[in-house]
């Protein structure tokens, strides 16, 4: 498909993908903490070559004893529509995880 089409699909997809969350190594969404872990609202860049990225880095509270192994995107009602793996990080104490926008992309390709 032509790049213009892939960009149109990616841009529309970005309008549907409203939140980002984190999962642990077992594929379970993080939960708990004080303050509590929460999914983060996300805005997306305009597509380039069928690829969109969050417009800013997203910071999450990670509860003590949790690990971070993947990220996922949802629509406005919370349905998970995609995911990506991360280098696993383990947290003994509560901390923060920053999902870097420049390396967290949704890709639509012609392959």
TIVO-2410 file (N, C-alpha, C; in nm, 3 decimals):
# residues 111
REC num residu      c1      c2      c3 atome chaine
REC   1      X   0.084  -0.118   0.000     N      A
REC   1      X   0.000   0.000   0.000    CA      A
REC   1      X   0.088   0.125   0.000     C      A
REC   2      X   0.033   0.231  -0.047     N      A
REC   2      X   0.106   0.358  -0.052    CA      A
REC   2      X   0.119   0.418   0.088     C      A
REC   3      X   0.225   0.495   0.108     N      A
REC   3      X   0.252   0.556   0.238    CA      A
REC   3      X   0.137   0.645   0.283     C      A
REC   4      X   0.077   0.718   0.192     N      A
REC   4      X  -0.034   0.807   0.228    CA      A
REC   4      X  -0.148   0.727   0.291     C      A
REC   5      X  -0.176   0.610   0.237     N      A
REC   5      X  -0.280   0.524   0.293    CA      A
REC   5      X  -0.240   0.472   0.431     C      A
REC   6      X  -0.115   0.426   0.444     N      A
REC   6      X  -0.068   0.375   0.573    CA      A
REC   6      X  -0.072   0.485   0.678     C      A
REC   7      X  -0.035   0.607   0.641     N      A
REC   7      X  -0.042   0.718   0.736    CA      A
REC   7      X  -0.186   0.748   0.776     C      A
REC   8      X  -0.278   0.742   0.681     N      A
REC   8      X  -0.419   0.767   0.712    CA      A
REC   8      X  -0.471   0.663   0.810     C      A
REC   9      X  -0.436   0.537   0.789     N      A
REC   9      X  -0.478   0.429   0.879    CA      A
REC   9      X  -0.416   0.449   1.017     C      A
REC  10      X  -0.288   0.481   1.021     N      A
REC  10      X  -0.219   0.501   1.150    CA      A
REC  10      X  -0.279   0.620   1.225     C      A
REC  11      X  -0.306   0.729   1.155     N      A
REC  11      X  -0.363   0.847   1.222    CA      A
REC  11      X  -0.501   0.817   1.276     C      A
REC  12      X  -0.583   0.744   1.200     N      A
REC  12      X  -0.714   0.706   1.252    CA      A
REC  12      X  -0.699   0.614   1.372     C      A
REC  13      X  -0.609   0.517   1.362     N      A
REC  13      X  -0.584   0.427   1.476    CA      A
REC  13      X  -0.547   0.505   1.601     C      A
REC  14      X  -0.463   0.607   1.585     N      A
REC  14      X  -0.425   0.689   1.700    CA      A
REC  14      X  -0.543   0.757   1.764     C      A
REC  15      X  -0.644   0.791   1.685     N      A
REC  15      X  -0.763   0.856   1.742    CA      A
REC  15      X  -0.846   0.758   1.825     C      A
REC  16      X  -0.829   0.630   1.803     N      A
REC  16      X  -0.902   0.525   1.875    CA      A
REC  16      X  -0.825   0.481   2.000     C      A
REC  17      X  -0.693   0.488   1.995     N      A
REC  17      X  -0.608   0.441   2.106    CA      A
REC  17      X  -0.593   0.554   2.207     C      A
REC  18      X  -0.664   0.545   2.319     N      A
REC  18      X  -0.674   0.657   2.412    CA      A
REC  18      X  -0.591   0.644   2.538     C      A
REC  19      X  -0.553   0.522   2.576     N      A
REC  19      X  -0.480   0.502   2.701    CA      A
REC  19      X  -0.369   0.397   2.684     C      A
REC  20      X  -0.267   0.410   2.768     N      A
REC  20      X  -0.155   0.315   2.771    CA      A
REC  20      X  -0.145   0.260   2.912     C      A
REC  21      X  -0.116   0.130   2.922     N      A
REC  21      X  -0.096   0.066   3.052    CA      A
REC  21      X   0.025  -0.025   3.048     C      A
REC  22      X   0.057  -0.081   3.164     N      A
REC  22      X   0.172  -0.171   3.178    CA      A
REC  22      X   0.129  -0.307   3.230     C      A
REC  23      X   0.200  -0.411   3.183     N      A
REC  23      X   0.177  -0.547   3.231    CA      A
REC  23      X   0.306  -0.604   3.287     C      A
REC  24      X   0.290  -0.703   3.375     N      A
REC  24      X   0.406  -0.772   3.431    CA      A
REC  24      X   0.446  -0.890   3.343     C      A
REC  25      X   0.545  -0.966   3.387     N      A
REC  25      X   0.597  -1.076   3.307    CA      A
REC  25      X   0.494  -1.186   3.283     C      A
REC  26      X   0.393  -1.197   3.370     N      A
REC  26      X   0.289  -1.299   3.350    CA      A
REC  26      X   0.176  -1.249   3.260     C      A
REC  27      X   0.186  -1.123   3.213     N      A
REC  27      X   0.084  -1.067   3.126    CA      A
REC  27      X  -0.033  -1.005   3.199     C      A
REC  28      X  -0.016  -0.980   3.328     N      A
REC  28      X  -0.122  -0.921   3.410    CA      A
REC  28      X  -0.096  -0.772   3.426     C      A
REC  29      X  -0.200  -0.692   3.410     N      A
REC  29      X  -0.184  -0.548   3.429    CA      A
REC  29      X  -0.143  -0.519   3.573     C      A
REC  30      X  -0.054  -0.421   3.589     N      A
REC  30      X  -0.013  -0.381   3.723    CA      A
REC  30      X  -0.133  -0.331   3.802     C      A
REC  31      X  -0.124  -0.342   3.935     N      A
REC  31      X  -0.231  -0.294   4.022    CA      A
REC  31      X  -0.169  -0.260   4.157     C      A
REC  32      X  -0.227  -0.162   4.226     N      A
REC  32      X  -0.185  -0.130   4.361    CA      A
REC  32      X  -0.091  -0.012   4.369     C      A
REC  33      X  -0.038   0.007   4.490     N      A
REC  33      X   0.052   0.117   4.518    CA      A
REC  33      X  -0.020   0.234   4.582     C      A
REC  34      X   0.058   0.323   4.644     N      A
REC  34      X   0.005   0.445   4.704    CA      A
REC  34      X   0.102   0.558   4.674     C      A
REC  35      X   0.073   0.648   4.580     N      A
REC  35      X  -0.049   0.650   4.501    CA      A
REC  35      X  -0.056   0.527   4.409     C      A
REC  36      X  -0.174   0.498   4.361     N      A
REC  36      X  -0.196   0.376   4.285    CA      A
REC  36      X  -0.152   0.387   4.140     C      A
REC  37      X  -0.106   0.273   4.086     N      A
REC  37      X  -0.081   0.261   3.943    CA      A
REC  37      X  -0.209   0.295   3.869     C      A
REC  38      X  -0.197   0.360   3.753     N      A
REC  38      X  -0.313   0.390   3.669    CA      A
REC  38      X  -0.268   0.395   3.522     C      A
REC  39      X  -0.358   0.357   3.434     N      A
REC  39      X  -0.334   0.376   3.291    CA      A
REC  39      X  -0.320   0.526   3.266     C      A
REC  40      X  -0.245   0.560   3.161     N      A
REC  40      X  -0.222   0.700   3.127    CA      A
REC  40      X  -0.289   0.734   2.995     C      A
REC  41      X  -0.355   0.852   2.990     N      A
REC  41      X  -0.410   0.902   2.865    CA      A
REC  41      X  -0.294   0.930   2.770     C      A
REC  42      X  -0.318   0.909   2.642     N      A
REC  42      X  -0.211   0.927   2.544    CA      A
REC  42      X  -0.263   1.003   2.422     C      A
REC  43      X  -0.176   1.089   2.368     N      A
REC  43      X  -0.197   1.153   2.239    CA      A
REC  43      X  -0.086   1.103   2.148     C      A
REC  44      X  -0.110   1.102   2.019     N      A
REC  44      X  -0.017   1.043   1.923    CA      A
REC  44      X   0.034   1.146   1.824     C      A
REC  45      X   0.156   1.126   1.778     N      A
REC  45      X   0.213   1.210   1.673    CA      A
REC  45      X   0.141   1.182   1.541     C      A
REC  46      X   0.155   1.275   1.447     N      A
REC  46      X   0.107   1.248   1.311    CA      A
REC  46      X   0.193   1.136   1.253     C      A
REC  47      X   0.131   1.048   1.179     N      A
REC  47      X   0.201   0.931   1.123    CA      A
REC  47      X   0.308   0.972   1.022     C      A
REC  48      X   0.421   0.901   1.030     N      A
REC  48      X   0.528   0.912   0.933    CA      A
REC  48      X   0.561   0.770   0.890     C      A
REC  49      X   0.549   0.743   0.761     N      A
REC  49      X   0.574   0.609   0.708    CA      A
REC  49      X   0.491   0.503   0.779     C      A
REC  50      X   0.367   0.538   0.818     N      A
REC  50      X   0.276   0.443   0.882    CA      A
REC  50      X   0.303   0.420   1.029     C      A
REC  51      X   0.384   0.505   1.092     N      A
REC  51      X   0.422   0.486   1.233    CA      A
REC  51      X   0.376   0.606   1.316     C      A
REC  52      X   0.315   0.577   1.432     N      A
REC  52      X   0.280   0.682   1.528    CA      A
REC  52      X   0.348   0.651   1.661     C      A
REC  53      X   0.377   0.757   1.736     N      A
REC  53      X   0.438   0.747   1.868    CA      A
REC  53      X   0.359   0.836   1.964     C      A
REC  54      X   0.363   0.805   2.094     N      A
REC  54      X   0.306   0.901   2.189    CA      A
REC  54      X   0.374   1.037   2.171     C      A
REC  55      X   0.301   1.145   2.195     N      A
REC  55      X   0.359   1.278   2.180    CA      A
REC  55      X   0.452   1.314   2.295     C      A
REC  56      X   0.437   1.248   2.410     N      A
REC  56      X   0.523   1.274   2.526    CA      A
REC  56      X   0.555   1.141   2.594     C      A
REC  57      X   0.661   1.142   2.673     N      A
REC  57      X   0.692   1.027   2.757    CA      A
REC  57      X   0.579   1.011   2.859     C      A
REC  58      X   0.549   0.887   2.898     N      A
REC  58      X   0.442   0.859   2.995    CA      A
REC  58      X   0.503   0.799   3.121     C      A
REC  59      X   0.471   0.854   3.237     N      A
REC  59      X   0.525   0.807   3.363    CA      A
REC  59      X   0.417   0.734   3.442     C      A
REC  60      X   0.450   0.614   3.488     N      A
REC  60      X   0.358   0.529   3.562    CA      A
REC  60      X   0.412   0.503   3.701     C      A
REC  61      X   0.324   0.494   3.800     N      A
REC  61      X   0.359   0.445   3.933    CA      A
REC  61      X   0.365   0.294   3.925     C      A
REC  62      X   0.472   0.235   3.976     N      A
REC  62      X   0.487   0.089   3.979    CA      A
REC  62      X   0.487   0.046   4.125     C      A
REC  63      X   0.394  -0.041   4.164     N      A
REC  63      X   0.385  -0.086   4.304    CA      A
REC  63      X   0.507  -0.166   4.347     C      A
REC  64      X   0.536  -0.165   4.475     N      A
REC  64      X   0.644  -0.245   4.532    CA      A
REC  64      X   0.621  -0.392   4.499     C      A
REC  65      X   0.727  -0.462   4.463     N      A
REC  65      X   0.720  -0.605   4.433    CA      A
REC  65      X   0.675  -0.638   4.292     C      A
REC  66      X   0.645  -0.537   4.212     N      A
REC  66      X   0.597  -0.561   4.075    CA      A
REC  66      X   0.715  -0.562   3.978     C      A
REC  67      X   0.690  -0.613   3.858     N      A
REC  67      X   0.785  -0.600   3.749    CA      A
REC  67      X   0.711  -0.545   3.628     C      A
REC  68      X   0.783  -0.481   3.541     N      A
REC  68      X   0.727  -0.425   3.418    CA      A
REC  68      X   0.789  -0.501   3.303     C      A
REC  69      X   0.705  -0.559   3.215     N      A
REC  69      X   0.756  -0.639   3.104    CA      A
REC  69      X   0.695  -0.600   2.969     C      A
REC  70      X   0.581  -0.530   2.970     N      A
REC  70      X   0.520  -0.491   2.843    CA      A
REC  70      X   0.427  -0.372   2.863     C      A
REC  71      X   0.393  -0.310   2.752     N      A
REC  71      X   0.297  -0.200   2.752    CA      A
REC  71      X   0.184  -0.236   2.657     C      A
REC  72      X   0.069  -0.171   2.677     N      A
REC  72      X  -0.045  -0.199   2.591    CA      A
REC  72      X  -0.126  -0.071   2.570     C      A
REC  73      X  -0.210  -0.072   2.467     N      A
REC  73      X  -0.296   0.041   2.437    CA      A
REC  73      X  -0.441  -0.005   2.439     C      A
REC  74      X  -0.528   0.088   2.482     N      A
REC  74      X  -0.671   0.058   2.489    CA      A
REC  74      X  -0.751   0.167   2.418     C      A
REC  75      X  -0.877   0.134   2.392     N      A
REC  75      X  -0.970   0.236   2.343    CA      A
REC  75      X  -1.036   0.302   2.464     C      A
REC  76      X  -1.133   0.388   2.439     N      A
REC  76      X  -1.195   0.465   2.548    CA      A
REC  76      X  -1.274   0.380   2.646     C      A
REC  77      X  -1.314   0.259   2.609     N      A
REC  77      X  -1.387   0.173   2.702    CA      A
REC  77      X  -1.297   0.069   2.767     C      A
REC  78      X  -1.167   0.076   2.740     N      A
REC  78      X  -1.071  -0.010   2.807    CA      A
REC  78      X  -1.036  -0.140   2.738     C      A
REC  79      X  -1.084  -0.160   2.615     N      A
REC  79      X  -1.051  -0.281   2.540    CA      A
REC  79      X  -0.906  -0.273   2.492     C      A
REC  80      X  -0.827  -0.373   2.524     N      A
REC  80      X  -0.688  -0.376   2.480    CA      A
REC  80      X  -0.683  -0.405   2.330     C      A
REC  81      X  -0.615  -0.317   2.257     N      A
REC  81      X  -0.611  -0.328   2.111    CA      A
REC  81      X  -0.471  -0.354   2.056     C      A
REC  82      X  -0.369  -0.356   2.141     N      A
REC  82      X  -0.234  -0.383   2.095    CA      A
REC  82      X  -0.137  -0.377   2.212     C      A
REC  83      X  -0.017  -0.429   2.188     N      A
REC  83      X   0.082  -0.429   2.296    CA      A
REC  83      X   0.222  -0.438   2.238     C      A
REC  84      X   0.320  -0.414   2.325     N      A
REC  84      X   0.460  -0.425   2.288    CA      A
REC  84      X   0.541  -0.470   2.408     C      A
REC  85      X   0.650  -0.539   2.382     N      A
REC  85      X   0.735  -0.586   2.491    CA      A
REC  85      X   0.834  -0.478   2.534     C      A
REC  86      X   0.879  -0.491   2.658     N      A
REC  86      X   0.979  -0.401   2.715    CA      A
REC  86      X   1.088  -0.484   2.779     C      A
REC  87      X   1.204  -0.426   2.800     N      A
REC  87      X   1.306  -0.492   2.880    CA      A
REC  87      X   1.253  -0.497   3.022     C      A
REC  88      X   1.245  -0.616   3.079     N      A
REC  88      X   1.183  -0.633   3.211    CA      A
REC  88      X   1.260  -0.557   3.318     C      A
REC  89      X   1.185  -0.488   3.404     N      A
REC  89      X   1.240  -0.418   3.519    CA      A
REC  89      X   1.164  -0.462   3.643     C      A
REC  90      X   1.238  -0.498   3.748     N      A
REC  90      X   1.179  -0.542   3.874    CA      A
REC  90      X   1.189  -0.431   3.977     C      A
REC  91      X   1.084  -0.415   4.057     N      A
REC  91      X   1.077  -0.310   4.158    CA      A
REC  91      X   1.061  -0.373   4.296     C      A
REC  92      X   1.161  -0.358   4.381     N      A
REC  92      X   1.151  -0.403   4.520    CA      A
REC  92      X   1.062  -0.307   4.596     C      A
REC  93      X   1.084  -0.178   4.575     N      A
REC  93      X   1.005  -0.072   4.638    CA      A
REC  93      X   0.920  -0.005   4.531     C      A
REC  94      X   0.817   0.066   4.574     N      A
REC  94      X   0.738   0.141   4.478    CA      A
REC  94      X   0.828   0.240   4.405     C      A
REC  95      X   0.802   0.258   4.277     N      A
REC  95      X   0.882   0.351   4.198    CA      A
REC  95      X   0.804   0.401   4.078     C      A
REC  96      X   0.876   0.455   3.983     N      A
REC  96      X   0.814   0.506   3.861    CA      A
REC  96      X   0.880   0.442   3.739     C      A
REC  97      X   0.799   0.418   3.637     N      A
REC  97      X   0.850   0.369   3.509    CA      A
REC  97      X   0.812   0.472   3.404     C      A
REC  98      X   0.910   0.512   3.323     N      A
REC  98      X   0.883   0.607   3.216    CA      A
REC  98      X   0.887   0.534   3.082     C      A
REC  99      X   0.774   0.535   3.013     N      A
REC  99      X   0.765   0.481   2.878    CA      A
REC  99      X   0.811   0.592   2.783     C      A
REC 100      X   0.918   0.567   2.713     N      A
REC 100      X   0.979   0.669   2.628    CA      A
REC 100      X   0.904   0.676   2.495     C      A
REC 101      X   0.852   0.794   2.464     N      A
REC 101      X   0.770   0.813   2.345    CA      A
REC 101      X   0.845   0.777   2.217     C      A
REC 102      X   0.969   0.818   2.207     N      A
REC 102      X   1.045   0.798   2.082    CA      A
REC 102      X   1.069   0.651   2.049     C      A
REC 103      X   1.063   0.563   2.149     N      A
REC 103      X   1.088   0.421   2.124    CA      A
REC 103      X   0.965   0.335   2.144     C      A
REC 104      X   0.848   0.398   2.154     N      A
REC 104      X   0.722   0.326   2.175    CA      A
REC 104      X   0.628   0.358   2.061     C      A
REC 105      X   0.629   0.277   1.959     N      A
REC 105      X   0.553   0.310   1.839    CA      A
REC 105      X   0.448   0.205   1.805     C      A
REC 106      X   0.351   0.251   1.729     N      A
REC 106      X   0.251   0.164   1.666    CA      A
REC 106      X   0.280   0.176   1.517     C      A
REC 107      X   0.297   0.061   1.451     N      A
REC 107      X   0.341   0.063   1.313    CA      A
REC 107      X   0.238  -0.003   1.221     C      A
REC 108      X   0.214   0.062   1.109     N      A
REC 108      X   0.131   0.007   1.001    CA      A
REC 108      X   0.223   0.001   0.879     C      A
REC 109      X   0.248  -0.118   0.831     N      A
REC 109      X   0.344  -0.132   0.721    CA      A
REC 109      X   0.278  -0.200   0.602     C      A
REC 110      X   0.347  -0.196   0.491     N      A
REC 110      X   0.294  -0.256   0.369    CA      A
REC 110      X   0.336  -0.402   0.354     C      A
REC 111      X   0.408  -0.456   0.451     N      A
REC 111      X   0.454  -0.597   0.443    CA      A
REC 111      X   0.341  -0.693   0.467     C      A
***
